[in-house]
Amino acid sequence: MDEATKTRATGATARDFKTYDEFWSHYLDGHSRTGTKWLHAAGTITAVALAVFAVVTRRWLFFPLALVPGYGLSWIGHYFVERNTPATFGHPVWSMLSDFRMVALVLAGRLRAK
């Protein structure tokens, strides 16, 4: 039985993962729909653009505002498209790294919906 199947079968939470690879499999299960992936991509790209804008222009108000589209669009995808809970709460660092990884794979056309 693969790790994703074990996770679904046992009800494991993000804090139960021993390795990033185990978490990545769980993360992908929670982002199976195309709409969720694209909402994450839009939110992440917008958040990065706002953060870069804040640093370049020294308009620091835009830096925390970057969190709004970053989390907002992602959570809309989870609650209304995927109908699940974001992985952010259990493993915030792995979740952020996975978000960037997933967005890069989506933009490269290397990650499709199940």
NUMAR-129414 format. One record per residue (C-alpha): residue number from 1; residue in one letter; x, y, z negated. Coordinates in steps of 0.1 Angstrom, whole numbers. Last residue first. Layout:
N
<r><pos>NUM</pos><code>A</code><east>X</east><north>Y</north><up>Z</up></r>
...
***
This chain:
114
<r><pos>114</pos><code>K</code><east>-64</east><north>129</north><up>115</up></r>
<r><pos>113</pos><code>A</code><east>-57</east><north>165</north><up>126</up></r>
<r><pos>112</pos><code>R</code><east>-24</east><north>171</north><up>144</up></r>
<r><pos>111</pos><code>L</code><east>10</east><north>182</north><up>132</up></r>
<r><pos>110</pos><code>R</code><east>38</east><north>185</north><up>158</up></r>
<r><pos>109</pos><code>G</code><east>24</east><north>214</north><up>178</up></r>
<r><pos>108</pos><code>A</code><east>53</east><north>237</north><up>169</up></r>
<r><pos>107</pos><code>L</code><east>29</east><north>261</north><up>152</up></r>
<r><pos>106</pos><code>V</code><east>14</east><north>233</north><up>132</up></r>
<r><pos>105</pos><code>L</code><east>48</east><north>219</north><up>122</up></r>
<r><pos>104</pos><code>A</code><east>60</east><north>253</north><up>110</up></r>
<r><pos>103</pos><code>V</code><east>28</east><north>258</north><up>91</up></r>
<r><pos>102</pos><code>M</code><east>31</east><north>224</north><up>74</up></r>
<r><pos>101</pos><code>R</code><east>67</east><north>231</north><up>63</up></r>
<r><pos>100</pos><code>F</code><east>58</east><north>265</north><up>50</up></r>
<r><pos>99</pos><code>D</code><east>28</east><north>251</north><up>31</up></r>
<r><pos>98</pos><code>S</code><east>49</east><north>222</north><up>19</up></r>
<r><pos>97</pos><code>L</code><east>75</east><north>245</north><up>3</up></r>
<r><pos>96</pos><code>M</code><east>46</east><north>265</north><up>-14</up></r>
<r><pos>95</pos><code>S</code><east>30</east><north>233</north><up>-27</up></r>
<r><pos>94</pos><code>W</code><east>63</east><north>219</north><up>-39</up></r>
<r><pos>93</pos><code>V</code><east>69</east><north>251</north><up>-59</up></r>
<r><pos>92</pos><code>P</code><east>33</east><north>253</north><up>-72</up></r>
<r><pos>91</pos><code>H</code><east>29</east><north>216</north><up>-83</up></r>
<r><pos>90</pos><code>G</code><east>-4</east><north>210</north><up>-100</up></r>
<r><pos>89</pos><code>F</code><east>-22</east><north>243</north><up>-94</up></r>
<r><pos>88</pos><code>T</code><east>-11</east><north>248</north><up>-58</up></r>
<r><pos>87</pos><code>A</code><east>-24</east><north>215</north><up>-46</up></r>
<r><pos>86</pos><code>P</code><east>-56</east><north>232</north><up>-36</up></r>
<r><pos>85</pos><code>T</code><east>-89</east><north>216</north><up>-47</up></r>
<r><pos>84</pos><code>N</code><east>-111</east><north>199</north><up>-21</up></r>
<r><pos>83</pos><code>R</code><east>-139</east><north>207</north><up>3</up></r>
<r><pos>82</pos><code>E</code><east>-117</east><north>207</north><up>34</up></r>
<r><pos>81</pos><code>V</code><east>-135</east><north>235</north><up>52</up></r>
<r><pos>80</pos><code>F</code><east>-152</east><north>256</north><up>25</up></r>
<r><pos>79</pos><code>Y</code><east>-131</east><north>251</north><up>-7</up></r>
<r><pos>78</pos><code>H</code><east>-98</east><north>242</north><up>8</up></r>
<r><pos>77</pos><code>G</code><east>-98</east><north>264</north><up>39</up></r>
<r><pos>76</pos><code>I</code><east>-111</east><north>294</north><up>18</up></r>
<r><pos>75</pos><code>W</code><east>-83</east><north>286</north><up>-6</up></r>
<r><pos>74</pos><code>S</code><east>-57</east><north>289</north><up>22</up></r>
<r><pos>73</pos><code>L</code><east>-72</east><north>322</north><up>34</up></r>
<r><pos>72</pos><code>G</code><east>-71</east><north>337</north><up>0</up></r>
<r><pos>71</pos><code>Y</code><east>-38</east><north>324</north><up>-11</up></r>
<r><pos>70</pos><code>G</code><east>-17</east><north>340</north><up>15</up></r>
<r><pos>69</pos><code>P</code><east>-42</east><north>367</north><up>25</up></r>
<r><pos>68</pos><code>V</code><east>-42</east><north>380</north><up>-11</up></r>
<r><pos>67</pos><code>L</code><east>-7</east><north>371</north><up>-21</up></r>
<r><pos>66</pos><code>A</code><east>8</east><north>397</north><up>3</up></r>
<r><pos>65</pos><code>L</code><east>-9</east><north>424</north><up>-18</up></r>
<r><pos>64</pos><code>P</code><east>19</east><north>417</north><up>-44</up></r>
<r><pos>63</pos><code>F</code><east>45</east><north>430</north><up>-19</up></r>
<r><pos>62</pos><code>F</code><east>23</east><north>457</north><up>-3</up></r>
<r><pos>61</pos><code>L</code><east>25</east><north>479</north><up>-34</up></r>
<r><pos>60</pos><code>W</code><east>63</east><north>479</north><up>-30</up></r>
<r><pos>59</pos><code>R</code><east>63</east><north>503</north><up>-1</up></r>
<r><pos>58</pos><code>R</code><east>101</east><north>501</north><up>3</up></r>
<r><pos>57</pos><code>T</code><east>96</east><north>502</north><up>41</up></r>
<r><pos>56</pos><code>V</code><east>117</east><north>471</north><up>48</up></r>
<r><pos>55</pos><code>V</code><east>108</east><north>453</north><up>16</up></r>
<r><pos>54</pos><code>A</code><east>71</east><north>459</north><up>17</up></r>
<r><pos>53</pos><code>F</code><east>69</east><north>451</north><up>55</up></r>
<r><pos>52</pos><code>V</code><east>87</east><north>418</north><up>48</up></r>
<r><pos>51</pos><code>A</code><east>62</east><north>410</north><up>21</up></r>
<r><pos>50</pos><code>L</code><east>33</east><north>420</north><up>44</up></r>
<r><pos>49</pos><code>A</code><east>46</east><north>399</north><up>73</up></r>
<r><pos>48</pos><code>V</code><east>52</east><north>369</north><up>50</up></r>
<r><pos>47</pos><code>A</code><east>16</east><north>371</north><up>37</up></r>
<r><pos>46</pos><code>T</code><east>2</east><north>374</north><up>72</up></r>
<r><pos>45</pos><code>I</code><east>21</east><north>344</north><up>84</up></r>
<r><pos>44</pos><code>T</code><east>11</east><north>324</north><up>53</up></r>
<r><pos>43</pos><code>G</code><east>-26</east><north>333</north><up>56</up></r>
<r><pos>42</pos><code>A</code><east>-28</east><north>327</north><up>93</up></r>
<r><pos>41</pos><code>A</code><east>-10</east><north>293</north><up>90</up></r>
<r><pos>40</pos><code>H</code><east>-31</east><north>282</north><up>60</up></r>
<r><pos>39</pos><code>L</code><east>-63</east><north>291</north><up>79</up></r>
<r><pos>38</pos><code>W</code><east>-49</east><north>271</north><up>108</up></r>
<r><pos>37</pos><code>K</code><east>-42</east><north>240</north><up>87</up></r>
<r><pos>36</pos><code>T</code><east>-76</east><north>242</north><up>71</up></r>
<r><pos>35</pos><code>G</code><east>-94</east><north>246</north><up>104</up></r>
<r><pos>34</pos><code>T</code><east>-76</east><north>216</north><up>118</up></r>
<r><pos>33</pos><code>R</code><east>-88</east><north>193</north><up>91</up></r>
<r><pos>32</pos><code>S</code><east>-65</east><north>169</north><up>72</up></r>
<r><pos>31</pos><code>H</code><east>-50</east><north>193</north><up>47</up></r>
<r><pos>30</pos><code>G</code><east>-55</east><north>174</north><up>14</up></r>
<r><pos>29</pos><code>D</code><east>-41</east><north>142</north><up>29</up></r>
<r><pos>28</pos><code>L</code><east>-11</east><north>162</north><up>41</up></r>
<r><pos>27</pos><code>Y</code><east>-4</east><north>173</north><up>5</up></r>
<r><pos>26</pos><code>H</code><east>-6</east><north>138</north><up>-8</up></r>
<r><pos>25</pos><code>S</code><east>20</east><north>126</north><up>17</up></r>
<r><pos>24</pos><code>W</code><east>41</east><north>156</north><up>9</up></r>
<r><pos>23</pos><code>F</code><east>38</east><north>148</north><up>-29</up></r>
<r><pos>22</pos><code>E</code><east>52</east><north>113</north><up>-24</up></r>
<r><pos>21</pos><code>D</code><east>80</east><north>127</north><up>-3</up></r>
<r><pos>20</pos><code>Y</code><east>87</east><north>154</north><up>-29</up></r>
<r><pos>19</pos><code>T</code><east>95</east><north>127</north><up>-54</up></r>
<r><pos>18</pos><code>K</code><east>81</east><north>115</north><up>-88</up></r>
<r><pos>17</pos><code>F</code><east>45</east><north>125</north><up>-83</up></r>
<r><pos>16</pos><code>D</code><east>22</east><north>123</north><up>-113</up></r>
<r><pos>15</pos><code>R</code><east>20</east><north>161</north><up>-117</up></r>
<r><pos>14</pos><code>A</code><east>1</east><north>163</north><up>-84</up></r>
<r><pos>13</pos><code>T</code><east>-27</east><north>142</north><up>-97</up></r>
<r><pos>12</pos><code>A</code><east>-32</east><north>105</north><up>-93</up></r>
<r><pos>11</pos><code>G</code><east>-67</east><north>93</north><up>-87</up></r>
<r><pos>10</pos><code>T</code><east>-56</east><north>56</north><up>-86</up></r>
<r><pos>9</pos><code>A</code><east>-70</east><north>47</north><up>-52</up></r>
<r><pos>8</pos><code>R</code><east>-64</east><north>80</north><up>-35</up></r>
<r><pos>7</pos><code>T</code><east>-29</east><north>82</north><up>-48</up></r>
<r><pos>6</pos><code>K</code><east>-22</east><north>46</north><up>-40</up></r>
<r><pos>5</pos><code>T</code><east>-34</east><north>52</north><up>-4</up></r>
<r><pos>4</pos><code>A</code><east>-11</east><north>82</north><up>-1</up></r>
<r><pos>3</pos><code>E</code><east>18</east><north>62</north><up>-15</up></r>
<r><pos>2</pos><code>D</code><east>15</east><north>34</north><up>10</up></r>
<r><pos>1</pos><code>M</code><east>0</east><north>0</north><up>0</up></r>
***
